[in-house]
Amino acid sequence: TLVELLVVMSIMATLASLAYPSYTRYLHRSRRADALVALMQTQMAQERWRASHPAYADTLADLNLGTLAAEASGHYRITLALNADGGYVATATATGRQAADKACASLSLSVRAGQIHQSATGTAGADECWSMQ
């Protein structure tokens, strides 16, 4: 009957409203993995560059990574900046649909004095944002 159909539809709507936030978190986390891979590729390319040059590269174009590292599958924009101490900072900033990820709005990998530091901006901590789990 119509009443039974309405009850079933209301139950399905309730279940869908409970599942949607979890699904969105899953999407954000999986897209974050693209940014982490791009940052790690940038780090490896910087180390290859540094092996044959006196300093780290100051642009992504010098590293010859193509669009994968520069765009991180279209969900993050990767930027590169040199530090005054001879290191660098590679940052992945969420764009497009991923910009709704307030937990990890940006991820940064910096090299200072031979030490690698990982950080993030957003409501989550760097440990959570850099976790691949």
N, C-alpha and C positions, 0 to 999 in steps of 0.2 A: 504494500500500500504506500501511499504518499508519505505517511508519518514514518514508516520504517525507512524509507529512502532518505528522508531528512535526518533521521538519527544516524544512519550510516555515514552520510555526508558530513555531519558535524563531527563525528568521531574521526573521520579521515582528515578533516581540516585541522583538528586539534593535534593529531599526530604529525601532520606536515609542519605546523607552526613550531612544534618542538624539535623537529629534525632539521629545519632550515638553518638555524644558527650554527649547529654542529657541522653541517655541510659547508657553510661559508668559512668557518675556521679551518676546516680541512683544506679547502681551496687556497686560502691565504698561506697556510703552512707549506703546501706543495709548491706554490709559486715562489715562496721564499727560498726554496732549495735551488731554483734557477739563479737567484741572485748570489747565493753562496758559491755556487759553481763558477759563476762569472768572476767573482772576487778572487777566488782561488786561482783561476786561470790567469787573471791579471797579475797576481803575486808571482806565479811561476814565470810568466813572461818578463816581469821586472827583473827577476833574478837572472834569467838568461841574458837580458839586456846588460845588466850590471857586470856580468862576467867578462864582457868585451868592451865596456865603456867605463869612463871614470866616475859616472854618476848614474842614478836611476833616470829613466825616461820621464819627460814631463807631460807627454800627451799619449793618449791611447793609440793614436795613429802610428806613433813610433814603434809600438809594440806589435803591430801587424796582427791584431787579433780578429779583425773583421767585425761584423755587426753583432755576433753572439755576445761578446763581452760588453760591447757598448750599450746594448739594449736589454740584455738578460731576458730574452723571449718576449719582449714587449711589455713586461710588467714592471721593470725597474730601469732607471737610467743610471749608468755607471759613469762616475767622474773620477779624475785623477788629479792630485795636487802634490807638489813637492813641499817638504818641511824645510825649515831653515837649517836643521841639523843634518841634512843630507838624506833623510828618509823620505817617505811618501805616505799619502793617505788615499786609499781607493774607497769610494763611497757608492753604495747602491741606494737610490731613492725611489720609493714606490711611485708608480704612475698609473694612470688609467684606472681600471677596476681595483687594482691592488692598492691604490691610495686609500681605500676604505679600511685597510689593515692598520688600525690605530695602535695595535700591540707592538708592531715593529715597522715604524714608518720609514726608517732608513737603517742600513747596516754599514759599518765602516771597518776596514782593515787597515791598520797603520803599522809602518815599520819605522822604529826610532832606535838608533844606536844598536842595530842588530837584533832588537827585540820586536816580536810581533804582538800587536794588541788588537783585540776585537771589541767593538762597541756597537751600541744600537740606540736609536731614539724611539720613544713610544712608551706605552704603558707597561710593557714587559721588560724584563732585564736582558742584558746581553747574553747570558747563559741560555735563556729560553729562545731568543731569536736566532742564535747561532747553532742550536741543536738541530740535527738532521732527523730526529726521531719524531 
